[in-house]
Amino acid sequence: QVQLVESGGGLVQSGGSLRLSCAASGYTFSNYIMGWFRQAPGKEREFVASITWSGASTYYADSVKGRYSISRDNAKNTVYLQMNGLKPEDTAVYYCARARPGSTLYKVQPLSYDYWGQGTQVTVSS
C-alpha cells in the first residue's frame, strides 16, 4: 500500500532553517508529481510547493518563494523541502502528498492529491 512518512520537523528560531524529508513506498515514486502542504491551527490546509516526476520543474506558493526549495531523489524514493529564512507565520504541520494521476504541477488544491503523510510539526519562535 502507498505510504508517505515525513520527518525533519522541529523547533527553530526565526531566521533559521530546517529540511523536511518524505519517504515514499508502495508505488512507483518516479511516476508522480509530489507536493508539500501545511496547516496551521484554525486554518485550512494550504499548498506550499510541488515538483514534477523528474524534478526538472517546481512550483511554489508566493508566501514561500525564494525561501523554500523542493527537491527529490528518485533513487531513494524521497522528496525534500529545504526551508530557509523561517518566520513565525511558517509554524504549521507540514504534509507531503502524492498528486493524482493526470494532475499538473499547478493544481494547488488538496483534492488534487490522493495520498498524504501523517505530517511533521514545524514551530518557529520569534
Sequence and secondary structure as in RCSB ss.txt:
>XXXX:A:sequence
QVQLVESGGGLVQSGGSLRLSCAASGYTFSNYIMGWFRQAPGKEREFVASITWSGASTYYADSVKGRYSISRDNA
KNTVYLQMNGLKPEDTAVYYCARARPGSTLYKVQPLSYDYWGQGTQVTVSS
>XXXX:A:secstr
  EEEEE  EEEETT  EEEEEEEESS GGGS EEEEEE TTS  EEEEEE TTSS EEE TTTTTTEEEEEETT
TTEEEEEE S  GGG EEEEEEEE TT  TT  SGGGEEEE   EEEEEE 
